[in-house]
Amino acid sequence: MRHNITSSSTIFWKFFLPTFWIVFFTTITLGLIFSEIKPTSIPKEYFSVLMVVTLLLGIGFFLLSTIRLKRVEMDGEFLYVTNYFKWYRYPYHNIDRIIERDMVLLKVITVKFKESGNFGKKIFFLANHRKLNEFLKENPTVTKQLFEAS
């Protein structure tokens, strides 16, 4: 039986926030560029460039951070990973190490594989620590495999 160990807020961070921010900020940027209104004392050309650069930096930030998040499930033999469109399974012996990073608002877990898979050599996800700890308590053989691997 598979256990979902991913935080339920992953969908918010992966889809809603980037989509909302990109649509909102693109609309504001285009509106300010094409309007006759001068919102600041900065010359309009400089302000337009600043808005476009900020938009591109924001899109880059989301592409390198939250959009890369995956949903992860576990059972006794495999780690199941999805980007919400395709599912792939990875055997535990293919896991090189597991790293948890505290990113102020989020705790991101990175799973690095020994061999590159369909999502690359590493995946990122937000864990629901309660569910993860329950699963590891119920499956001591998986716990042993994961901590011998990392």
N, CA, C and O atoms as a GROMACS GRO file, in nm:
protein
  600
    1MET      N    1   0.083  -0.118   0.000
    1MET     CA    2   0.000   0.000   0.000
    1MET      C    3   0.089   0.125   0.000
    1MET      O    4   0.182   0.136   0.080
    2ARG      N    5   0.060   0.218  -0.089
    2ARG     CA    6   0.139   0.340  -0.100
    2ARG      C    7   0.091   0.445   0.000
    2ARG      O    8  -0.028   0.458   0.027
    3HIS      N    9   0.186   0.518   0.055
    3HIS     CA   10   0.158   0.624   0.150
    3HIS      C   11   0.207   0.756   0.091
    3HIS      O   12   0.324   0.769   0.054
    4ASN      N   13   0.117   0.854   0.083
    4ASN     CA   14   0.155   0.986   0.037
    4ASN      C   15   0.229   1.056   0.150
    4ASN      O   16   0.174   1.074   0.258
    5ILE      N   17   0.354   1.096   0.126
    5ILE     CA   18   0.433   1.163   0.229
    5ILE      C   19   0.455   1.311   0.196
    5ILE      O   20   0.531   1.380   0.264
    6THR      N   21   0.390   1.358   0.091
    6THR     CA   22   0.407   1.496   0.047
    6THR      C   23   0.308   1.588   0.116
    6THR      O   24   0.193   1.549   0.140
    7SER      N   25   0.350   1.708   0.147
    7SER     CA   26   0.263   1.807   0.208
    7SER      C   27   0.150   1.844   0.114
    7SER      O   28   0.169   1.852  -0.007
    8SER      N   29   0.033   1.867   0.170
    8SER     CA   30  -0.081   1.907   0.087
    8SER      C   31  -0.066   2.047   0.031
    8SER      O   32  -0.139   2.085  -0.060
    9SER      N   33   0.027   2.125   0.082
    9SER     CA   34   0.050   2.261   0.030
    9SER      C   35   0.135   2.262  -0.097
    9SER      O   36   0.159   2.368  -0.154
   10THR      N   37   0.182   2.146  -0.141
   10THR     CA   38   0.265   2.139  -0.261
   10THR      C   39   0.194   2.195  -0.383
   10THR      O   40   0.255   2.265  -0.463
   11ILE      N   41   0.067   2.165  -0.398
   11ILE     CA   42  -0.009   2.214  -0.514
   11ILE      C   43  -0.013   2.367  -0.513
   11ILE      O   44   0.000   2.430  -0.617
   12PHE      N   45  -0.032   2.425  -0.396
   12PHE     CA   46  -0.030   2.572  -0.385
   12PHE      C   47   0.104   2.627  -0.431
   12PHE      O   48   0.108   2.719  -0.513
   13TRP      N   49   0.215   2.573  -0.378
   13TRP     CA   50   0.348   2.624  -0.410
   13TRP      C   51   0.389   2.595  -0.554
   13TRP      O   52   0.459   2.675  -0.615
   14LYS      N   53   0.346   2.481  -0.608
   14LYS     CA   54   0.388   2.440  -0.742
   14LYS      C   55   0.306   2.505  -0.853
   14LYS      O   56   0.360   2.544  -0.956
   15PHE      N   57   0.175   2.516  -0.832
   15PHE     CA   58   0.088   2.565  -0.939
   15PHE      C   59   0.026   2.702  -0.912
   15PHE      O   60   0.041   2.794  -0.992
   16PHE      N   61  -0.044   2.717  -0.799
   16PHE     CA   62  -0.122   2.838  -0.775
   16PHE      C   63  -0.035   2.963  -0.762
   16PHE      O   64  -0.056   3.060  -0.834
   17LEU      N   65   0.062   2.961  -0.672
   17LEU     CA   66   0.143   3.080  -0.648
   17LEU      C   67   0.218   3.126  -0.772
   17LEU      O   68   0.210   3.244  -0.806
   18PRO      N   69   0.292   3.039  -0.842
   18PRO     CA   70   0.362   3.087  -0.963
   18PRO      C   71   0.266   3.137  -1.071
   18PRO      O   72   0.291   3.240  -1.133
   19THR      N   73   0.156   3.066  -1.092
   19THR     CA   74   0.060   3.107  -1.194
   19THR      C   75   0.000   3.242  -1.160
   19THR      O   76  -0.006   3.332  -1.244
   20PHE      N   77  -0.045   3.257  -1.035
   20PHE     CA   78  -0.104   3.383  -0.991
   20PHE      C   79  -0.004   3.498  -1.005
   20PHE      O   80  -0.037   3.603  -1.061
   21TRP      N   81   0.118   3.478  -0.955
   21TRP     CA   82   0.220   3.583  -0.958
   21TRP      C   83   0.255   3.621  -1.102
   21TRP      O   84   0.262   3.740  -1.135
   22ILE      N   85   0.277   3.522  -1.188
   22ILE     CA   86   0.316   3.551  -1.326
   22ILE      C   87   0.204   3.625  -1.400
   22ILE      O   88   0.230   3.723  -1.470
   23VAL      N   89   0.080   3.579  -1.386
   23VAL     CA   90  -0.031   3.646  -1.454
   23VAL      C   91  -0.050   3.788  -1.399
   23VAL      O   92  -0.064   3.883  -1.476
   24PHE      N   93  -0.050   3.801  -1.268
   24PHE     CA   94  -0.070   3.933  -1.206
   24PHE      C   95   0.043   4.029  -1.246
   24PHE      O   96   0.016   4.141  -1.289
   25PHE      N   97   0.168   3.986  -1.231
   25PHE     CA   98   0.279   4.075  -1.258
   25PHE      C   99   0.294   4.105  -1.407
   25PHE      O  100   0.335   4.215  -1.443
   26THR      N  101   0.263   4.010  -1.493
   26THR     CA  102   0.265   4.036  -1.638
   26THR      C  103   0.160   4.139  -1.675
   26THR      O  104   0.186   4.229  -1.755
   27THR      N  105   0.042   4.127  -1.617
   27THR     CA  106  -0.066   4.223  -1.644
   27THR      C  107  -0.026   4.363  -1.599
   27THR      O  108  -0.044   4.460  -1.672
   28ILE      N  109   0.029   4.373  -1.478
   28ILE     CA  110   0.072   4.504  -1.426
   28ILE      C  111   0.183   4.561  -1.515
   28ILE      O  112   0.180   4.679  -1.550
   29THR      N  113   0.281   4.477  -1.551
   29THR     CA  114   0.393   4.523  -1.634
   29THR      C  115   0.344   4.574  -1.769
   29THR      O  116   0.382   4.683  -1.812
   30LEU      N  117   0.261   4.495  -1.837
   30LEU     CA  118   0.210   4.537  -1.968
   30LEU      C  119   0.122   4.661  -1.956
   30LEU      O  120   0.127   4.749  -2.042
   31GLY      N  121   0.043   4.667  -1.851
   31GLY     CA  122  -0.042   4.784  -1.830
   31GLY      C  123   0.040   4.911  -1.812
   31GLY      O  124   0.007   5.015  -1.869
   32LEU      N  125   0.146   4.903  -1.734
   32LEU     CA  126   0.229   5.021  -1.711
   32LEU      C  127   0.312   5.058  -1.835
   32LEU      O  128   0.336   5.176  -1.860
   33ILE      N  129   0.354   4.958  -1.910
   33ILE     CA  130   0.434   4.986  -2.031
   33ILE      C  131   0.349   5.056  -2.137
   33ILE      O  132   0.394   5.152  -2.199
   34PHE      N  133   0.227   5.008  -2.158
   34PHE     CA  134   0.144   5.060  -2.267
   34PHE      C  135   0.050   5.174  -2.226
   34PHE      O  136  -0.021   5.228  -2.311
   35SER      N  137   0.049   5.210  -2.099
   35SER     CA  138  -0.039   5.319  -2.058
   35SER      C  139   0.034   5.453  -2.071
   35SER      O  140   0.155   5.458  -2.089
   36GLU      N  141  -0.041   5.557  -2.061
   36GLU     CA  142   0.016   5.692  -2.066
   36GLU      C  143   0.051   5.742  -1.926
   36GLU      O  144   0.106   5.851  -1.911
   37ILE      N  145   0.018   5.663  -1.826
   37ILE     CA  146   0.040   5.704  -1.687
   37ILE      C  147   0.188   5.687  -1.653
   37ILE      O  148   0.250   5.587  -1.689
   38LYS      N  149   0.242   5.785  -1.583
   38LYS     CA  150   0.379   5.778  -1.534
   38LYS      C  151   0.372   5.758  -1.382
   38LYS      O  152   0.351   5.855  -1.309
   39PRO      N  153   0.389   5.632  -1.332
   39PRO     CA  154   0.364   5.602  -1.190
   39PRO      C  155   0.470   5.657  -1.094
   39PRO      O  156   0.442   5.670  -0.975
   40THR      N  157   0.589   5.688  -1.142
   40THR     CA  158   0.696   5.737  -1.054
   40THR      C  159   0.766   5.853  -1.121
   40THR      O  160   0.736   5.890  -1.235
   41SER      N  161   0.862   5.910  -1.048
   41SER     CA  162   0.941   6.018  -1.107
   41SER      C  163   1.054   5.962  -1.194
   41SER      O  164   1.123   6.038  -1.262
   42ILE      N  165   1.072   5.831  -1.193
   42ILE     CA  166   1.171   5.766  -1.279
   42ILE      C  167   1.123   5.776  -1.424
   42ILE      O  168   1.004   5.759  -1.448
   43PRO      N  169   1.212   5.804  -1.520
   43PRO     CA  170   1.169   5.806  -1.660
   43PRO      C  171   1.100   5.675  -1.698
   43PRO      O  172   1.141   5.568  -1.653
   44LYS      N  173   0.996   5.686  -1.779
   44LYS     CA  174   0.912   5.571  -1.813
   44LYS      C  175   0.992   5.457  -1.876
   44LYS      O  176   0.962   5.341  -1.849
   45GLU      N  177   1.092   5.487  -1.959
   45GLU     CA  178   1.171   5.383  -2.024
   45GLU      C  179   1.247   5.300  -1.920
   45GLU      O  180   1.250   5.177  -1.929
   46TYR      N  181   1.307   5.366  -1.821
   46TYR     CA  182   1.381   5.295  -1.717
   46TYR      C  183   1.286   5.212  -1.630
   46TYR      O  184   1.317   5.098  -1.594
   47PHE      N  185   1.172   5.270  -1.597
   47PHE     CA  186   1.074   5.200  -1.515
   47PHE      C  187   1.022   5.076  -1.589
   47PHE      O  188   1.004   4.970  -1.527
   48SER      N  189   0.999   5.088  -1.720
   48SER     CA  190   0.952   4.973  -1.799
   48SER      C  191   1.056   4.862  -1.800
   48SER      O  192   1.023   4.745  -1.786
   49VAL      N  193   1.182   4.900  -1.818
   49VAL     CA  194   1.290   4.800  -1.816
   49VAL      C  195   1.298   4.734  -1.679
   49VAL      O  196   1.316   4.613  -1.670
   50LEU      N  197   1.286   4.813  -1.574
   50LEU     CA  198   1.289   4.760  -1.437
   50LEU      C  199   1.175   4.660  -1.416
   50LEU      O  200   1.195   4.555  -1.355
   51MET      N  201   1.057   4.693  -1.464
   51MET     CA  202   0.941   4.603  -1.449
   51MET      C  203   0.964   4.472  -1.526
   51MET      O  204   0.934   4.364  -1.473
   52VAL      N  205   1.014   4.479  -1.648
   52VAL     CA  206   1.038   4.359  -1.729
   52VAL      C  207   1.147   4.273  -1.664
   52VAL      O  208   1.134   4.151  -1.658
   53VAL      N  209   1.254   4.335  -1.615
   53VAL     CA  210   1.361   4.260  -1.548
   53VAL      C  211   1.307   4.192  -1.422
   53VAL      O  212   1.339   4.076  -1.396
   54THR      N  213   1.225   4.262  -1.344
   54THR     CA  214   1.165   4.204  -1.224
   54THR      C  215   1.075   4.086  -1.260
   54THR      O  216   1.076   3.984  -1.193
   55LEU      N  217   0.997   4.101  -1.367
   55LEU     CA  218   0.911   3.993  -1.414
   55LEU      C  219   0.995   3.870  -1.451
   55LEU      O  220   0.962   3.758  -1.411
   56LEU      N  221   1.101   3.891  -1.528
   56LEU     CA  222   1.186   3.779  -1.571
   56LEU      C  223   1.259   3.714  -1.453
   56LEU      O  224   1.274   3.592  -1.449
   57LEU      N  225   1.304   3.795  -1.357
   57LEU     CA  226   1.368   3.739  -1.237
   57LEU      C  227   1.268   3.655  -1.156
   57LEU      O  228   1.303   3.549  -1.104
   58GLY      N  229   1.146   3.702  -1.146
   58GLY     CA  230   1.042   3.626  -1.074
   58GLY      C  231   1.012   3.494  -1.142
   58GLY      O  232   1.001   3.391  -1.077
   59ILE      N  233   0.999   3.498  -1.275
   59ILE     CA  234   0.975   3.373  -1.350
   59ILE      C  235   1.092   3.278  -1.332
   59ILE      O  236   1.072   3.158  -1.312
   60GLY      N  237   1.214   3.330  -1.338
   60GLY     CA  238   1.332   3.246  -1.315
   60GLY      C  239   1.334   3.186  -1.176
   60GLY      O  240   1.369   3.069  -1.159
   61PHE      N  241   1.297   3.266  -1.077
   61PHE     CA  242   1.290   3.216  -0.940
   61PHE      C  243   1.194   3.099  -0.928
   61PHE      O  244   1.228   2.996  -0.870
   62PHE      N  245   1.074   3.115  -0.984
   62PHE     CA  246   0.976   3.007  -0.976
   62PHE      C  247   1.021   2.884  -1.053
   62PHE      O  248   0.998   2.771  -1.009
   63LEU      N  249   1.084   2.902  -1.168
   63LEU     CA  250   1.133   2.788  -1.246
   63LEU      C  251   1.240   2.710  -1.171
   63LEU      O  252   1.248   2.588  -1.183
   64LEU      N  253   1.322   2.780  -1.094
   64LEU     CA  254   1.431   2.714  -1.022
   64LEU      C  255   1.391   2.666  -0.883
   64LEU      O  256   1.468   2.595  -0.818
   65SER      N  257   1.273   2.704  -0.837
   65SER     CA  258   1.236   2.666  -0.701
   65SER      C  259   1.105   2.589  -0.696
   65SER      O  260   1.106   2.466  -0.703
   66THR      N  261   0.994   2.656  -0.685
   66THR     CA  262   0.868   2.589  -0.653
   66THR      C  263   0.812   2.504  -0.766
   66THR      O  264   0.745   2.404  -0.739
   67ILE      N  265   0.835   2.540  -0.890
   67ILE     CA  266   0.780   2.462  -1.000
   67ILE      C  267   0.847   2.324  -1.009
   67ILE      O  268   0.791   2.232  -1.067
   68ARG      N  269   0.965   2.310  -0.952
   68ARG     CA  270   1.038   2.182  -0.954
   68ARG      C  271   0.987   2.083  -0.850
   68ARG      O  272   1.029   1.967  -0.850
   69LEU      N  273   0.898   2.125  -0.761
   69LEU     CA  274   0.848   2.036  -0.656
   69LEU      C  275   0.772   1.919  -0.714
   69LEU      O  276   0.703   1.933  -0.815
   70LYS      N  277   0.784   1.804  -0.650
   70LYS     CA  278   0.715   1.682  -0.692
   70LYS      C  279   0.629   1.630  -0.578
   70LYS      O  280   0.642   1.672  -0.463
   71ARG      N  281   0.540   1.537  -0.612
   71ARG     CA  282   0.463   1.464  -0.512
   71ARG      C  283   0.529   1.328  -0.497
   71ARG      O  284   0.565   1.264  -0.596
   72VAL      N  285   0.545   1.282  -0.374
   72VAL     CA  286   0.616   1.157  -0.347
   72VAL      C  287   0.530   1.065  -0.262
   72VAL      O  288   0.469   1.108  -0.163
   73GLU      N  289   0.526   0.939  -0.302
   73GLU     CA  290   0.460   0.834  -0.224
   73GLU      C  291   0.561   0.722  -0.203
   73GLU      O  292   0.655   0.707  -0.281
   74MET      N  293   0.539   0.644  -0.098
   74MET     CA  294   0.631   0.534  -0.066
   74MET      C  295   0.552   0.408  -0.034
   74MET      O  296   0.440   0.414   0.017
   75ASP      N  297   0.612   0.295  -0.065
   75ASP     CA  298   0.562   0.167  -0.016
   75ASP      C  299   0.683   0.086   0.028
   75ASP      O  300   0.792   0.141   0.041
   76GLY      N  301   0.666  -0.040   0.051
   76GLY     CA  302   0.774  -0.123   0.102
   76GLY      C  303   0.890  -0.144   0.005
   76GLY      O  304   0.999  -0.180   0.048
   77GLU      N  305   0.869  -0.121  -0.124
   77GLU     CA  306   0.973  -0.149  -0.223
   77GLU      C  307   1.019  -0.028  -0.304
   77GLU      O  308   1.134  -0.023  -0.348
   78PHE      N  309   0.930   0.069  -0.325
   78PHE     CA  310   0.960   0.177  -0.418
   78PHE      C  311   0.925   0.314  -0.363
   78PHE      O  312   0.843   0.330  -0.273
   79LEU      N  313   0.991   0.413  -0.421
   79LEU     CA  314   0.958   0.553  -0.404
   79LEU      C  315   0.887   0.595  -0.531
   79LEU      O  316   0.944   0.583  -0.640
   80TYR      N  317   0.764   0.643  -0.520
   80TYR     CA  318   0.684   0.684  -0.637
   80TYR      C  319   0.688   0.836  -0.646
   80TYR      O  320   0.661   0.905  -0.548
   81VAL      N  321   0.720   0.886  -0.764
   81VAL     CA  322   0.734   1.031  -0.783
   81VAL      C  323   0.647   1.074  -0.900
   81VAL      O  324   0.644   1.008  -1.004
   82THR      N  325   0.577   1.187  -0.883
   82THR     CA  326   0.496   1.241  -0.991
   82THR      C  327   0.513   1.392  -0.998
   82THR      O  328   0.539   1.459  -0.898
   83ASN      N  329   0.498   1.444  -1.118
   83ASN     CA  330   0.491   1.589  -1.137
   83ASN      C  331   0.346   1.630  -1.159
   83ASN      O  332   0.318   1.738  -1.210
   84TYR      N  333   0.253   1.544  -1.120
   84TYR     CA  334   0.108   1.558  -1.132
   84TYR      C  335   0.059   1.528  -1.273
   84TYR      O  336  -0.060   1.543  -1.301
   85PHE      N  337   0.147   1.487  -1.361
   85PHE     CA  338   0.108   1.446  -1.496
   85PHE      C  339   0.156   1.305  -1.527
   85PHE      O  340   0.085   1.228  -1.591
   86LYS      N  341   0.278   1.271  -1.482
   86LYS     CA  342   0.335   1.138  -1.505
   86LYS      C  343   0.390   1.083  -1.374
   86LYS      O  344   0.444   1.156  -1.291
   87TRP      N  345   0.374   0.951  -1.357
   87TRP     CA  346   0.424   0.880  -1.239
   87TRP      C  347   0.546   0.798  -1.278
   87TRP      O  348   0.551   0.740  -1.387
   88TYR      N  349   0.646   0.793  -1.190
   88TYR     CA  350   0.761   0.705  -1.207
   88TYR      C  351   0.794   0.644  -1.071
   88TYR      O  352   0.769   0.705  -0.967
   89ARG      N  353   0.849   0.524  -1.073
   89ARG     CA  354   0.887   0.461  -0.947
   89ARG      C  355   1.037   0.433  -0.948
   89ARG      O  356   1.096   0.399  -1.050
   90TYR      N  357   1.094   0.448  -0.831
   90TYR     CA  358   1.237   0.431  -0.814
   90TYR      C  359   1.260   0.333  -0.698
   90TYR      O  360   1.201   0.351  -0.591
   91PRO      N  361   1.342   0.231  -0.717
   91PRO     CA  362   1.373   0.140  -0.605
   91PRO      C  363   1.461   0.212  -0.503
   91PRO      O  364   1.539   0.301  -0.538
   92TYR      N  365   1.448   0.172  -0.380
   92TYR     CA  366   1.524   0.237  -0.273
   92TYR      C  367   1.674   0.223  -0.291
   92TYR      O  368   1.749   0.312  -0.250
   93HIS      N  369   1.720   0.113  -0.349
   93HIS     CA  370   1.865   0.095  -0.365
   93HIS      C  371   1.925   0.195  -0.464
   93HIS      O  372   2.047   0.208  -0.472
   94ASN      N  373   1.839   0.266  -0.541
   94ASN     CA  374   1.887   0.369  -0.634
   94ASN      C  375   1.903   0.505  -0.566
   94ASN      O  376   1.951   0.600  -0.629
   95ILE      N  377   1.864   0.517  -0.439
   95ILE     CA  378   1.875   0.644  -0.367
   95ILE      C  379   2.016   0.656  -0.310
   95ILE      O  380   2.062   0.569  -0.237
   96ASP      N  381   2.082   0.766  -0.345
   96ASP     CA  382   2.217   0.793  -0.296
   96ASP      C  383   2.211   0.859  -0.158
   96ASP      O  384   2.275   0.813  -0.064
   97ARG      N  385   2.132   0.966  -0.148
   97ARG     CA  386   2.116   1.033  -0.018
   97ARG      C  387   1.990   1.119  -0.016
   97ARG      O  388   1.933   1.153  -0.119
   98ILE      N  389   1.950   1.151   0.106
   98ILE     CA  390   1.832   1.235   0.128
   98ILE      C  391   1.876   1.353   0.214
   98ILE      O  392   1.939   1.335   0.319
   99ILE      N  393   1.843   1.473   0.167
   99ILE     CA  394   1.885   1.595   0.237
   99ILE      C  395   1.761   1.680   0.264
   99ILE      O  396   1.677   1.699   0.177
  100GLU      N  397   1.751   1.731   0.387
  100GLU     CA  398   1.641   1.822   0.421
  100GLU      C  399   1.698   1.961   0.441
  100GLU      O  400   1.795   1.980   0.513
  101ARG      N  401   1.636   2.059   0.375
  101ARG     CA  402   1.679   2.198   0.386
  101ARG      C  403   1.565   2.283   0.438
  101ARG      O  404   1.450   2.269   0.395
  102ASP      N  405   1.597   2.372   0.530
  102ASP     CA  406   1.499   2.465   0.584
  102ASP      C  407   1.508   2.594   0.503
  102ASP      O  408   1.609   2.664   0.508
  103MET      N  409   1.401   2.626   0.426
  103MET     CA  410   1.400   2.744   0.339
  103MET      C  411   1.305   2.849   0.396
  103MET      O  412   1.217   2.896   0.324
  104VAL      N  413   1.320   2.886   0.519
  104VAL     CA  414   1.241   2.985   0.593
  104VAL      C  415   1.094   2.942   0.602
  104VAL      O  416   1.051   2.899   0.709
  105LEU      N  417   1.018   2.951   0.494
  105LEU     CA  418   0.877   2.913   0.497
  105LEU      C  419   0.855   2.763   0.477
  105LEU      O  420   0.755   2.708   0.522
  106LEU      N  421   0.948   2.698   0.410
  106LEU     CA  422   0.929   2.559   0.369
  106LEU      C  423   1.048   2.473   0.411
  106LEU      O  424   1.160   2.522   0.424
  107LYS      N  425   1.021   2.346   0.432
  107LYS     CA  426   1.128   2.248   0.452
  107LYS      C  427   1.127   2.158   0.329
  107LYS      O  428   1.037   2.077   0.311
  108VAL      N  429   1.228   2.175   0.246
  108VAL     CA  430   1.236   2.102   0.120
  108VAL      C  431   1.328   1.982   0.138
  108VAL      O  432   1.439   1.994   0.190
  109ILE      N  433   1.280   1.866   0.094
  109ILE     CA  434   1.360   1.745   0.097
  109ILE      C  435   1.410   1.717  -0.043
  109ILE      O  436   1.332   1.717  -0.139
  110THR      N  437   1.540   1.692  -0.055
  110THR     CA  438   1.602   1.658  -0.182
  110THR      C  439   1.641   1.511  -0.177
  110THR      O  440   1.709   1.467  -0.084
  111VAL      N  441   1.598   1.436  -0.277
  111VAL     CA  442   1.637   1.296  -0.290
  111VAL      C  443   1.733   1.289  -0.409
  111VAL      O  444   1.696   1.320  -0.522
  112LYS      N  445   1.857   1.248  -0.380
  112LYS     CA  446   1.957   1.234  -0.487
  112LYS      C  447   1.970   1.086  -0.520
  112LYS      O  448   1.984   1.002  -0.431
  113PHE      N  449   1.966   1.056  -0.649
  113PHE     CA  450   1.972   0.918  -0.695
  113PHE      C  451   2.113   0.883  -0.741
  113PHE      O  452   2.191   0.971  -0.780
  114LYS      N  453   2.145   0.756  -0.737
  114LYS     CA  454   2.274   0.709  -0.788
  114LYS      C  455   2.281   0.721  -0.939
  114LYS      O  456   2.385   0.754  -0.995
  115GLU      N  457   2.168   0.693  -1.004
  115GLU     CA  458   2.160   0.701  -1.149
  115GLU      C  459   2.049   0.798  -1.186
  115GLU      O  460   1.948   0.809  -1.116
  116SER      N  461   2.067   0.867  -1.296
  116SER     CA  462   1.966   0.963  -1.340
  116SER      C  463   1.838   0.890  -1.381
  116SER      O  464   1.842   0.785  -1.446
  117GLY      N  465   1.725   0.947  -1.341
  117GLY     CA  466   1.594   0.890  -1.375
  117GLY      C  467   1.518   0.982  -1.468
  117GLY      O  468   1.576   1.073  -1.527
  118ASN      N  469   1.391   0.960  -1.480
  118ASN     CA  470   1.308   1.041  -1.569
  118ASN      C  471   1.295   1.186  -1.524
  118ASN      O  472   1.272   1.274  -1.607
  119PHE      N  473   1.310   1.213  -1.396
  119PHE     CA  474   1.305   1.350  -1.345
  119PHE      C  475   1.445   1.403  -1.316
  119PHE      O  476   1.460   1.507  -1.252
  120GLY      N  477   1.547   1.334  -1.362
  120GLY     CA  478   1.684   1.378  -1.339
  120GLY      C  479   1.749   1.302  -1.225
  120GLY      O  480   1.698   1.201  -1.178
  121LYS      N  481   1.863   1.354  -1.182
  121LYS     CA  482   1.941   1.287  -1.078
  121LYS      C  483   1.892   1.322  -0.937
  121LYS      O  484   1.928   1.254  -0.840
  122LYS      N  485   1.810   1.427  -0.925
  122LYS     CA  486   1.754   1.460  -0.794
  122LYS      C  487   1.614   1.516  -0.809
  122LYS      O  488   1.579   1.576  -0.911
  123ILE      N  489   1.534   1.495  -0.704
  123ILE     CA  490   1.398   1.548  -0.700
  123ILE      C  491   1.381   1.626  -0.570
  123ILE      O  492   1.453   1.604  -0.473
  124PHE      N  493   1.285   1.718  -0.571
  124PHE     CA  494   1.258   1.802  -0.456
  124PHE      C  495   1.111   1.787  -0.418
  124PHE      O  496   1.024   1.782  -0.505
  125PHE      N  497   1.083   1.779  -0.288
  125PHE     CA  498   0.943   1.776  -0.244
  125PHE      C  499   0.930   1.832  -0.104
  125PHE      O  500   1.027   1.837  -0.028
  126LEU      N  501   0.809   1.874  -0.072
  126LEU     CA  502   0.775   1.920   0.062
  126LEU      C  503   0.714   1.802   0.136
  126LEU      O  504   0.609   1.751   0.096
  127ALA      N  505   0.777   1.760   0.242
  127ALA     CA  506   0.727   1.642   0.314
  127ALA      C  507   0.626   1.681   0.420
  127ALA      O  508   0.636   1.786   0.483
  128ASN      N  509   0.530   1.594   0.439
  128ASN     CA  510   0.442   1.599   0.554
  128ASN      C  511   0.512   1.511   0.657
  128ASN      O  512   0.504   1.388   0.650
  129HIS      N  513   0.580   1.572   0.753
  129HIS     CA  514   0.665   1.497   0.844
  129HIS      C  515   0.588   1.397   0.930
  129HIS      O  516   0.641   1.292   0.965
  130ARG      N  517   0.465   1.429   0.964
  130ARG     CA  518   0.385   1.334   1.042
  130ARG      C  519   0.362   1.205   0.963
  130ARG      O  520   0.382   1.096   1.015
  131LYS      N  521   0.321   1.219   0.836
  131LYS     CA  522   0.297   1.101   0.752
  131LYS      C  523   0.426   1.026   0.722
  131LYS      O  524   0.428   0.903   0.721
  132LEU      N  525   0.534   1.100   0.699
  132LEU     CA  526   0.663   1.036   0.672
  132LEU      C  527   0.710   0.957   0.793
  132LEU      O  528   0.754   0.843   0.778
  133ASN      N  529   0.701   1.014   0.911
  133ASN     CA  530   0.744   0.944   1.032
  133ASN      C  531   0.657   0.822   1.060
  133ASN      O  532   0.708   0.719   1.104
  134GLU      N  533   0.526   0.833   1.036
  134GLU     CA  534   0.437   0.717   1.053
  134GLU      C  535   0.479   0.604   0.959
  134GLU      O  536   0.487   0.488   0.999
  135PHE      N  537   0.504   0.639   0.832
  135PHE     CA  538   0.544   0.538   0.735
  135PHE      C  539   0.675   0.471   0.776
  135PHE      O  540   0.688   0.349   0.769
  136LEU      N  541   0.773   0.551   0.820
  136LEU     CA  542   0.903   0.495   0.858
  136LEU      C  543   0.892   0.406   0.982
  136LEU      O  544   0.966   0.308   0.994
  137LYS      N  545   0.801   0.440   1.075
  137LYS     CA  546   0.779   0.354   1.193
  137LYS      C  547   0.717   0.221   1.153
  137LYS      O  548   0.751   0.116   1.207
  138GLU      N  549   0.623   0.226   1.056
  138GLU     CA  550   0.555   0.104   1.011
  138GLU      C  551   0.645   0.016   0.924
  138GLU      O  552   0.619  -0.103   0.911
  139ASN      N  553   0.749   0.073   0.865
  139ASN     CA  554   0.834   0.001   0.770
  139ASN      C  555   0.981   0.013   0.810
  139ASN      O  556   1.055   0.090   0.749
  140PRO      N  557   1.023  -0.060   0.913
  140PRO     CA  558   1.162  -0.048   0.959
  140PRO      C  559   1.265  -0.093   0.854
  140PRO      O  560   1.379  -0.046   0.855
  141THR      N  561   1.226  -0.185   0.764
  141THR     CA  562   1.322  -0.226   0.661
  141THR      C  563   1.350  -0.112   0.563
  141THR      O  564   1.463  -0.096   0.517
  142VAL      N  565   1.248  -0.035   0.531
  142VAL     CA  566   1.268   0.081   0.443
  142VAL      C  567   1.354   0.185   0.514
  142VAL      O  568   1.444   0.243   0.453
  143THR      N  569   1.327   0.208   0.642
  143THR     CA  570   1.407   0.303   0.720
  143THR      C  571   1.553   0.263   0.718
  143THR      O  572   1.641   0.346   0.698
  144LYS      N  573   1.578   0.134   0.738
  144LYS     CA  574   1.716   0.085   0.738
  144LYS      C  575   1.780   0.106   0.601
  144LYS      O  576   1.895   0.150   0.593
  145GLN      N  577   1.709   0.075   0.493
  145GLN     CA  578   1.763   0.093   0.358
  145GLN      C  579   1.793   0.239   0.330
  145GLN      O  580   1.899   0.270   0.275
  146LEU      N  581   1.703   0.329   0.365
  146LEU     CA  582   1.721   0.470   0.335
  146LEU      C  583   1.838   0.529   0.414
  146LEU      O  584   1.916   0.608   0.360
  147PHE      N  585   1.851   0.493   0.540
  147PHE     CA  586   1.957   0.552   0.618
  147PHE      C  587   2.091   0.484   0.600
  147PHE      O  588   2.194   0.540   0.634
  148GLU      N  589   2.091   0.364   0.546
  148GLU     CA  590   2.218   0.304   0.503
  148GLU      C  591   2.263   0.370   0.373
  148GLU      O  592   2.383   0.388   0.350
  149ALA      N  593   2.165   0.408   0.288
  149ALA     CA  594   2.197   0.469   0.158
  149ALA      C  595   2.248   0.612   0.176
  149ALA      O  596   2.337   0.655   0.103
  150SER      N  597   2.192   0.686   0.273
  150SER     CA  598   2.229   0.828   0.282
  150SER      C  599   2.345   0.855   0.373
  150SER      O  600   2.385   0.970   0.389
   0.00000   0.00000   0.00000
